[in-house]
Amino acid sequence: MPQPAVLLDTDILSELLKQHPLVLQRVRTYLAEHERLAFSIITRYELLRGLKAKQARTQEAAFTLLCQASLILPLTDQVVDRAATLYGELHRRAPCSPMRIYSLPRRRWKPSAYWSQTTSLTFSAYPI
């Protein structure tokens, strides 16, 4: 069954930059079917500000290459409306805060039970 195209969030891209094995595996599977990754300009900003604050030049260079090969969606009223709709739908299905979708104890990435049950959303990204 084909995987839907998805919009990645900041947490997933951060773990991709850290080369988390599970994220790398899922990204490879995703890219075998889809030409490129997609994320919003807000996600780009959040990662870039963190990398600049840490002066992580090597990671910043890797992120720049990733951005060049990815679809970066601008922030428009349509995007805001779609994001709010998706959040509302997900919240009604399994009420939780966005931070509960991912459990990041002691800087180690571990999917929560909610995330594990929603693997149809690929690697906990939002369908676009």
LOZAFI-767261 format. One record per residue: residue number from 0; residue in three letters; x, y, z of N, C-alpha, C, O in turn. Coordinates in Angstrom, 2 decimals, padded with zeros to 5 digits. Example, Ala and Ser with C-alpha at 12.3 -4.5 7.8 and 13.67 -1.06 7.14 Angstrom:
// residues 2
0_ALA_013.19_-005.69_007.80_012.30_-004.50_007.80_013.20_-003.30_007.80_014.24_-003.32_008.46
1_SER_012.85_-002.25_007.08_013.67_-001.06_007.14_012.90_000.03_007.87_013.41_001.14_008.04
This chain:
// residues 128
0_MET_000.84_-001.18_000.00_000.00_000.00_000.00_000.88_001.24_000.00_001.80_001.35_000.81
1_PRO_000.62_002.18_-000.90_001.47_003.38_-000.98_001.35_004.24_000.27_000.29_004.31_000.90
2_GLN_002.46_004.87_000.62_002.49_005.80_001.75_001.98_007.16_001.29_002.29_007.59_000.18
3_PRO_001.19_007.84_002.14_000.75_009.18_001.75_001.92_010.17_001.83_002.88_009.96_002.58
4_ALA_001.83_011.23_001.05_002.80_012.31_001.18_002.57_012.97_002.53_001.42_013.11_002.97
5_VAL_003.64_013.36_003.19_003.51_013.91_004.54_004.31_015.19_004.71_005.25_015.47_003.95
6_LEU_003.92_015.96_005.71_004.62_017.18_006.10_005.33_016.87_007.42_004.69_016.59_008.43
7_LEU_006.65_016.93_007.40_007.43_016.59_008.59_007.46_017.75_009.58_007.36_018.91_009.21
8_ASP_007.58_017.39_010.85_007.66_018.43_011.87_009.10_018.59_012.36_009.99_017.85_011.95
9_THR_009.30_019.55_013.23_010.63_019.90_013.72_011.31_018.73_014.43_012.49_018.49_014.22
10_ASP_010.56_018.01_015.28_011.16_016.90_016.03_011.72_015.82_015.10_012.83_015.33_015.32
11_ILE_010.97_015.47_014.07_011.43_014.42_013.15_012.66_014.89_012.39_013.63_014.14_012.26
12_LEU_012.64_016.12_011.88_013.81_016.61_011.15_015.03_016.74_012.04_016.15_016.49_011.60
13_SER_014.82_017.11_013.29_015.93_017.19_014.23_016.57_015.81_014.42_017.79_015.68_014.43
14_GLU_015.74_014.80_014.57_016.26_013.44_014.74_016.90_012.93_013.45_017.84_012.14_013.50
15_LEU_016.41_013.37_012.31_017.04_013.02_011.04_018.45_013.59_010.98_019.39_012.91_010.57
16_LEU_018.61_014.86_011.39_019.93_015.48_011.40_020.88_014.78_012.37_022.09_014.74_012.15
17_LYS_020.31_014.23_013.46_021.12_013.48_014.43_021.35_012.04_013.99_022.05_011.28_014.65
18_GLN_020.76_011.69_012.85_020.89_010.36_012.25_020.35_009.25_013.15_020.98_008.20_013.31
19_HIS_019.18_009.50_013.74_018.52_008.47_014.55_018.19_007.29_013.62_017.56_007.49_012.58
20_PRO_018.58_006.06_013.98_018.41_004.90_013.08_016.97_004.66_012.62_016.76_004.38_011.44
21_LEU_015.99_004.76_013.50_014.60_004.52_013.11_014.13_005.59_012.13_013.46_005.28_011.14
22_VAL_014.48_006.83_012.41_014.08_007.92_011.52_014.76_007.77_010.16_014.12_007.93_009.13
23_LEU_016.04_007.45_010.16_016.76_007.24_008.90_016.11_006.13_008.07_015.94_006.27_006.86
24_GLN_015.75_005.04_008.72_015.11_003.91_008.02_013.79_004.35_007.40_013.51_004.04_006.24
25_ARG_012.99_005.05_008.16_011.68_005.47_007.64_011.81_006.53_006.55_011.03_006.55_005.60
26_VAL_012.78_007.41_006.69_013.00_008.40_005.64_013.44_007.72_004.35_012.98_008.09_003.27
27_ARG_014.32_006.74_004.44_014.75_006.01_003.23_013.56_005.32_002.56_013.43_005.35_001.34
28_THR_012.72_004.70_003.36_011.52_004.03_002.82_010.61_005.06_002.15_010.09_004.83_001.06
29_TYR_010.42_006.17_002.81_009.58_007.24_002.28_010.15_007.77_000.96_009.41_007.93_-000.01
30_LEU_011.44_008.04_000.94_012.06_008.62_-000.27_012.10_007.63_-001.43_012.20_008.05_-002.58
31_ALA_012.03_006.35_-001.15_011.96_005.37_-002.23_010.65_005.51_-003.02_010.58_005.14_-004.19
32_GLU_009.64_006.05_-002.37_008.34_006.24_-003.00_008.08_007.68_-003.41_007.43_007.94_-004.43
33_HIS_008.57_008.61_-002.64_008.36_010.04_-002.89_009.71_010.67_-003.22_010.75_010.23_-002.73
34_GLU_009.69_011.68_-004.04_010.93_012.27_-004.51_011.67_013.08_-003.45_012.90_013.15_-003.47
35_ARG_010.94_013.69_-002.54_011.59_014.56_-001.56_010.75_014.68_-000.31_009.57_014.32_-000.27
36_LEU_011.39_015.21_000.72_010.72_015.47_001.98_010.02_016.83_001.90_010.37_017.67_001.07
37_ALA_009.03_017.02_002.76_008.32_018.30_002.81_008.18_018.74_004.25_007.89_017.94_005.14
38_PHE_008.41_020.03_004.47_008.20_020.62_005.79_007.91_022.10_005.60_008.10_022.65_004.52
39_SER_007.46_022.73_006.66_007.05_024.14_006.56_008.23_025.07_006.80_009.27_024.68_007.33
40_ILE_008.04_026.30_006.41_009.03_027.34_006.65_009.22_027.56_008.16_010.31_027.95_008.59
41_ILE_008.18_027.31_008.95_008.30_027.43_010.41_009.25_026.37_010.95_010.08_026.65_011.80
42_THR_009.12_025.15_010.44_010.03_024.08_010.85_011.46_024.42_010.45_012.39_024.20_011.23
43_ARG_011.64_024.96_009.26_012.98_025.38_008.83_013.55_026.42_009.80_014.70_026.33_010.21
44_TYR_012.72_027.40_010.15_013.15_028.45_011.08_013.53_027.85_012.44_014.58_028.19_012.99
45_GLU_012.68_026.98_012.98_012.94_026.42_014.31_014.27_025.66_014.35_015.03_025.79_015.31
46_LEU_014.53_024.87_013.33_015.80_024.12_013.30_016.98_025.05_013.07_018.01_024.92_013.74
47_LEU_016.84_025.97_012.15_017.95_026.86_011.82_018.32_027.75_013.01_019.51_027.96_013.26
48_ARG_017.34_028.26_013.74_017.67_029.10_014.90_018.40_028.29_015.97_019.31_028.80_016.61
49_GLY_017.99_027.03_016.15_018.67_026.18_017.13_020.10_025.88_016.73_021.01_025.91_017.56
50_LEU_020.31_025.59_015.44_021.66_025.30_014.96_022.56_026.53_015.06_023.73_026.42_015.43
51_LYS_022.01_027.69_014.74_022.80_028.93_014.84_023.11_029.27_016.29_024.21_029.74_016.60
52_ALA_022.15_029.04_017.19_022.37_029.31_018.60_023.49_028.43_019.16_024.27_028.86_020.00
53_LYS_023.57_027.19_018.68_024.61_026.26_019.14_025.89_026.39_018.32_026.89_025.74_018.62
54_GLN_025.86_027.24_017.31_026.97_027.38_016.38_027.39_026.02_015.82_028.57_025.71_015.70
55_ALA_026.38_025.23_015.47_026.59_023.87_014.93_026.75_023.97_013.41_025.84_023.64_012.65
56_ARG_027.91_024.43_012.99_028.13_024.73_011.58_028.05_023.49_010.68_027.53_023.58_009.57
57_THR_028.54_022.37_011.14_028.48_021.14_010.33_027.04_020.71_010.14_026.63_020.38_009.03
58_GLN_026.26_020.72_011.23_024.85_020.36_011.13_024.08_021.39_010.30_023.17_021.05_009.55
59_GLU_024.46_022.65_010.44_023.80_023.69_009.66_024.04_023.49_008.17_023.12_023.66_007.36
60_ALA_025.25_023.12_007.80_025.57_022.85_006.39_024.76_021.65_005.88_024.24_021.67_004.77
61_ALA_024.65_020.61_006.70_023.86_019.43_006.32_022.39_019.81_006.17_021.71_019.36_005.25
62_PHE_021.89_020.66_007.08_020.50_021.09_007.02_020.26_021.94_005.78_019.20_021.83_005.17
63_THR_021.20_022.78_005.41_021.07_023.59_004.20_020.92_022.69_002.97_020.07_022.95_002.11
64_LEU_021.73_021.65_002.89_021.61_020.70_001.78_020.26_019.99_001.79_019.64_019.80_000.74
65_LEU_019.80_019.61_002.98_018.49_018.97_003.09_017.40_019.92_002.62_016.47_019.51_001.92
66_CYS_017.49_021.19_003.00_016.50_022.18_002.58_016.48_022.34_001.06_015.41_022.46_000.47
67_GLN_017.65_022.33_000.45_017.73_022.49_-001.01_017.08_021.32_-001.75_016.59_021.49_-002.86
68_ALA_017.09_020.15_-001.13_016.54_018.95_-001.77_015.08_018.70_-001.36_014.47_017.74_-001.83
69_SER_014.51_019.55_-000.51_013.17_019.32_000.04_012.19_020.36_-000.46_012.57_021.40_-001.00
70_LEU_010.93_020.06_-000.27_009.86_021.01_-000.53_009.59_021.74_000.78_009.18_021.13_001.76
71_ILE_009.82_023.05_000.80_009.57_023.86_001.99_008.33_024.71_001.71_008.33_025.56_000.83
72_LEU_007.29_024.44_002.49_006.02_025.13_002.26_005.99_026.47_002.98_006.38_026.57_004.14
73_PRO_005.54_027.51_002.28_005.45_028.83_002.90_004.29_028.86_003.89_003.40_028.00_003.84
74_LEU_004.29_029.83_004.76_003.20_030.01_005.70_002.17_030.93_005.06_002.42_032.12_004.84
75_THR_001.03_030.36_004.76_-000.07_031.12_004.15_-001.32_030.87_004.99_-001.33_030.00_005.86
76_ASP_-002.36_031.64_004.72_-003.63_031.42_005.42_-004.13_030.00_005.17_-004.67_029.36_006.08
77_GLN_-003.96_029.51_003.95_-004.40_028.15_003.62_-003.63_027.11_004.44_-004.21_026.14_004.93
78_VAL_-002.32_027.30_004.59_-001.51_026.38_005.38_-001.93_026.43_006.84_-002.05_025.38_007.48
79_VAL_-002.15_027.63_007.38_-002.57_027.76_008.77_-003.92_027.07_008.98_-004.11_026.36_009.97
80_ASP_-004.86_027.27_008.06_-006.17_026.64_008.18_-006.05_025.11_008.12_-006.68_024.41_008.91
81_ARG_-005.24_024.61_007.21_-005.07_023.15_007.08_-004.40_022.57_008.33_-004.80_021.52_008.82
82_ALA_-003.38_023.25_008.84_-002.69_022.78_010.04_-003.64_022.75_011.23_-003.63_021.80_012.01
83_ALA_-004.46_023.79_011.36_-005.42_023.83_012.47_-006.46_022.72_012.33_-006.86_022.12_013.33
84_THR_-006.90_022.45_011.11_-007.86_021.36_010.87_-007.25_020.02_011.24_-007.89_019.21_011.91
85_LEU_-006.02_019.77_010.80_-005.35_018.51_011.12_-005.17_018.36_012.63_-005.39_017.28_013.18
86_TYR_-004.76_019.43_013.29_-004.59_019.38_014.73_-005.92_019.04_015.41_-005.96_018.20_016.31
87_GLY_-006.99_019.69_014.98_-008.29_019.42_015.57_-008.73_017.98_015.37_-009.26_017.36_016.29
88_GLU_-008.50_017.44_014.17_-008.86_016.04_013.90_-008.04_015.08_014.76_-008.59_014.14_015.34
89_LEU_-006.74_015.32_014.85_-005.89_014.45_015.66_-006.23_014.57_017.14_-006.23_013.58_017.87
90_HIS_-006.53_015.77_017.59_-006.86_015.99_019.00_-008.15_015.28_019.38_-008.26_014.71_020.46
91_ARG_-009.13_015.30_018.48_-010.40_014.61_018.76_-010.21_013.10_018.78_-010.87_012.41_019.56
92_ARG_-009.31_012.57_017.94_-009.04_011.12_017.91_-008.34_010.66_019.17_-008.70_009.64_019.74
93_ALA_-007.34_011.39_019.59_-006.54_011.02_020.77_-006.07_012.29_021.43_-004.97_012.77_021.14
94_PRO_-006.88_012.86_022.32_-006.50_014.14_022.93_-005.12_014.07_023.59_-004.86_013.25_024.46
95_CYS_-004.27_014.95_023.14_-002.94_015.06_023.73_-002.32_016.36_023.23_-002.74_016.92_022.22
96_SER_-001.34_016.81_023.95_-000.63_017.99_023.50_000.36_017.57_022.42_000.76_016.41_022.41
97_PRO_000.76_018.46_021.52_001.73_018.09_020.50_003.00_017.48_021.08_003.61_016.61_020.46
98_MET_003.42_017.93_022.26_004.64_017.39_022.84_004.47_015.96_023.34_005.46_015.25_023.51
99_ARG_003.23_015.51_023.57_003.02_014.14_024.01_003.08_013.17_022.84_003.17_011.97_023.05
100_ILE_003.03_013.66_021.62_003.17_012.77_020.47_004.57_012.17_020.47_004.75_011.03_020.05
101_TYR_005.53_012.90_020.93_006.91_012.43_021.01_007.35_012.46_022.46_007.02_013.39_023.20
102_SER_008.07_011.46_022.87_008.62_011.44_024.21_010.13_011.59_024.07_010.78_010.72_023.49
103_LEU_010.68_012.64_024.60_012.10_012.91_024.44_012.82_012.96_025.77_013.46_013.96_026.08
104_PRO_012.75_011.90_026.58_013.44_011.93_027.86_014.94_011.91_027.69_015.47_011.16_026.87
105_ARG_015.61_012.73_028.45_017.07_012.77_028.46_017.67_012.83_027.05_018.68_012.19_026.76
106_ARG_017.03_013.61_026.18_017.52_013.85_024.83_017.60_012.59_023.98_018.30_012.58_022.97
107_ARG_016.91_011.53_024.35_016.87_010.31_023.53_015.47_010.20_022.95_014.49_010.29_023.68
108_TRP_015.38_009.99_021.65_014.10_009.95_020.97_013.46_008.59_021.14_014.09_007.56_020.90
109_LYS_012.20_008.58_021.57_011.46_007.33_021.73_010.01_007.61_021.38_009.39_008.48_022.00
110_PRO_009.45_006.90_020.40_008.05_007.16_020.05_007.13_006.78_021.21_007.36_005.79_021.90
111_SER_006.11_007.57_021.41_005.15_007.25_022.46_004.16_006.22_021.95_004.19_005.87_020.77
112_ALA_003.28_005.74_022.81_002.28_004.75_022.42_001.37_005.32_021.35_000.99_004.60_020.42
113_TYR_001.00_006.59_021.47_000.14_007.21_020.46_000.81_007.18_019.10_000.18_006.81_018.11
114_TRP_002.07_007.56_019.04_002.80_007.57_017.78_002.88_006.17_017.19_002.70_005.99_015.99
115_SER_003.15_005.19_018.03_003.28_003.82_017.55_001.99_003.31_016.93_002.02_002.48_016.02
116_GLN_000.86_003.79_017.42_-000.42_003.34_016.89_-000.82_004.09_015.63_-001.82_003.73_015.01
117_THR_-000.08_005.10_015.23_-000.46_005.88_014.06_000.60_005.77_012.96_000.90_006.75_012.28
118_THR_001.15_004.59_012.80_002.19_004.44_011.79_001.68_004.65_010.38_002.48_004.79_009.45
119_SER_000.35_004.66_010.18_-000.18_004.98_008.86_000.17_006.41_008.47_000.10_006.76_007.30
120_LEU_000.54_007.23_009.45_000.98_008.59_009.15_002.49_008.61_008.92_003.16_009.63_009.14
121_THR_003.02_007.47_008.49_004.42_007.29_008.21_005.21_007.53_009.48_004.98_006.83_010.47
122_PHE_006.13_008.48_009.51_006.92_008.66_010.71_006.40_009.83_011.51_007.11_010.81_011.75
123_SER_005.15_009.71_011.91_004.47_010.70_012.72_004.51_012.09_012.11_004.77_013.09_012.77
124_ALA_004.26_012.11_010.84_004.17_013.37_010.14_002.71_013.58_009.76_001.88_012.68_009.94
125_TYR_002.40_014.72_009.26_001.02_015.05_008.94_000.79_014.91_007.45_001.62_015.36_006.66
126_PRO_-000.34_014.27_007.03_-000.62_014.13_005.61_-000.80_015.50_004.95_-001.39_016.41_005.53
127_ILE_-000.27_015.63_003.76_-000.44_016.91_003.03_-001.23_016.68_001.77_-001.49_017.62_001.02
